[in-house]
Amino acid sequence: MKKKSYQLKDIEKILTFVPPLFIVAFAILALITLFITIEFRQNSKIELYHQQQHFLKENYLKEYAHLVKKNVDKNLANIEDKLKRSVYLANGIAIGLSESRDKSFAKNTFINRVKELERSSNIKFLIFDKNYSVEYGEDIAQSITSLIFGKKVDKEHIRVTLMYISSQGSEVAMSWRNDLTQTIQLSYFVYNSSLSLYIGAFSSIDYFKNLTTTAYINAISSAIYNPEGFYFWVYDKDEKRVYNLDNKLEWKLNKKPPKESVLYDLKRYNLSIGISRKDAFYDNKEILKIKQSFNSKRESVASIIIVVMMILLLFTVIFSNYIKKIFSYFNKNQERKSKQISRLKERYELAIIASNDGLWDSNFKSNKTFFSKKWLDMLGYKKSDMNSFKDWLNIIHPNDLKRVKQELANHIKNSNSGHFICEYRLKKQNGEYIWVLGRGKAFVDKDGKIARLSMMSMDIDEKKEADKKLKALVEKEVEKNEKKRRLLIQQNKMAAMGEMIGAIAHQWRQPLNNISLVLYFIRDNAKNREFIEQKLDSFINRALSQIEYMSNTIDDFRYFFQPSKAKREFKVIKAIKSSINIIESSLEKNGIRVNISGEEFSVYGYENEFKQAILNILSNAKDAIVSKKSQKGEFQGKIVITLDGNSIKIYNNGGNAKQDVLERMFEPYFTTKFEDKGTGIGLYMTKMIIEKSMNGEIIAQNKDEGVEFIIRFSND
């Protein structure tokens, strides 16, 4: 079978009809693809919107529940603190009365004073001696005994209850819970050895459910947490009623909770917490906006495709007519085009080099140089101003001329190896200089002499200026980032202030109590001449020593939180002990021992930043030990600090860390604690301080039953 031979007419038909058909088919395919893609993106965005709203409500509910729980816990803590103060005050009175020789009188006087405290503070007292005989508060003793033994209570039951209280220690806080009635009563006991009495204070009985429900209602009414566009409601499953339905601060009967996709159930109290939008049609409006947006996109893109298709069809018609003319003149022009091939090839090479930038071409045989209009406009010259290769050399900047000549000579010598490329400055008509990028090609004759030089010049003055500004900006940003890093270190130090203030309060509590006791004792003996003459100065000095201790505590914290102004050499052990002093009371409270061993050495750096780094490690060690105690029971917590040469090893027995935790421990914002317990910035800042500010190294590894941090400094 013979192959079909195509003639010019066949080619003409193909070029006339195939492009329009192809354009129409492509346009239809593009429209189908467009509608499928936009429909998919629209559905995805609507689904994403629903997920975002669900996640947003869920987060708001969690934050709201967490905030209310904190308020409930805070109320219980305030009650316990009030009980402590009342017991300390009663104990102080007992100590003051213990000086009396008549113990019976002292005991009776003390009980009368306790009754006055009861009436003024809404607190019940229970007082019994070491033989477990109730001196005051029989009704309280019976009440708490009934929680243990049931409704039938006799003296032996009360005695056993009092023995249990005394067995808890000389100073103890206790809570008495009734799971049947969902009530709680807090108490605090101390033992007064002077009068051989156990002194206890009891809060009023509170109902768990009422406390919790009231806390949620107060949170809604006071709007302490009120996300924009939302409101919270509380549903009582027992009472079949809902509070703040339709954002109205009142209770309404409702057999079922409002229909809501996100609920927070408090099963223990048969309560549900929910969140709703103030605008019930808000979601529908947002979804409608999304659909309208995508409909607009469909119409816009479809219009563009159709317009482009029409334009392309128009061009194909023009192209077809043009092809017909080309074919008609093809034979006539063939001979003429053949003659021009060599010249067009040379021009094509020049065009590739020159692109759209300024072009000049120098013919050394005819001694003529051509400067393009764009090149002349770029420098502000007229055609009559530039006529030769020498004129080009004369406008090169004196500082660049020698280098340009040398590179041009090297290019002429190796003209077959590539193109001439060089950056230099040219003088404009107004006397200013601009940077240009010169790219060209030298053509040599058979004798190796230059015959022609074609050059393209690109204006890169703005690029050079931009590079200069960028360099300055980078240097400025580097300096700014260093300041931010220092500020972040100080902010991290300030973030620890909450815990530090708690430490100050703990360290001040005993001195304040001692001063209070001294003042009560002085008041009770103010009329005793023998006391004034012999003991008054002693008690005043005792109070002044407590005040001085409190003042020194404040100074320690104030100096610790001042940022270091400059690097200097400082002693490591001294700095570590300063950090330990900041949380010493917290360590003692949690039964954690700290041991320092090794020889002292000095390092060069920011002392207070180093103290903050050590404090971050100690705080993490303390938290790990406390967490382990809460999970596995009491044990002797310890932190061991060892100095070895130019390294510091800090070990704690708070349990091993998981491998993935060890690997990410120093990353910013990585934490294994709850959101309200840690920010994840402490150990990251520690690493920045040790490695960036002090040119050291810090690593963490598991060791024995805990984690060991190793800090190494260079010998320089």
Secondary structure as UniProt FT lines:
FT   HELIX           8..97
FT   TURN            98..99
FT   HELIX           103..121
FT   STRAND          124..129
FT   TURN            130..131
FT   STRAND          134..136
FT   HELIX           138..149
FT   HELIX           155..167
FT   STRAND          171..178
FT   TURN            179..182
FT   STRAND          183..192
FT   TURN            193..196
FT   STRAND          197..202
FT   STRAND          206..207
FT   HELIX           208..222
FT   TURN            228..229
FT   STRAND          230..236
FT   TURN            237..240
FT   STRAND          241..243
FT   HELIX           245..247
FT   STRAND          251..253
FT   STRAND          263..266
FT   HELIX           267..269
FT   STRAND          271..277
FT   TURN            280..281
FT   HELIX           282..354
FT   TURN            355..356
FT   STRAND          358..363
FT   TURN            364..367
FT   STRAND          368..371
FT   HELIX           373..379
FT   TURN            383..385
FT   HELIX           389..394
FT   HELIX           398..413
FT   TURN            414..416
FT   STRAND          420..427
FT   TURN            429..430
FT   STRAND          433..444
FT   TURN            446..447
FT   STRAND          450..459
FT   HELIX           461..495
FT   HELIX           497..524
FT   TURN            525..527
FT   HELIX           529..534
FT   HELIX           536..560
FT   STRAND          568..571
FT   HELIX           572..582
FT   HELIX           584..589
FT   TURN            590..591
FT   STRAND          592..598
FT   STRAND          602..605
FT   HELIX           607..632
FT   STRAND          637..644
FT   TURN            645..646
FT   STRAND          647..652
FT   HELIX           659..664
FT   TURN            665..666
FT   TURN            668..669
FT   TURN            675..677
FT   HELIX           682..688
FT   HELIX           689..693
FT   STRAND          696..703
FT   TURN            704..705
FT   STRAND          706..713
//
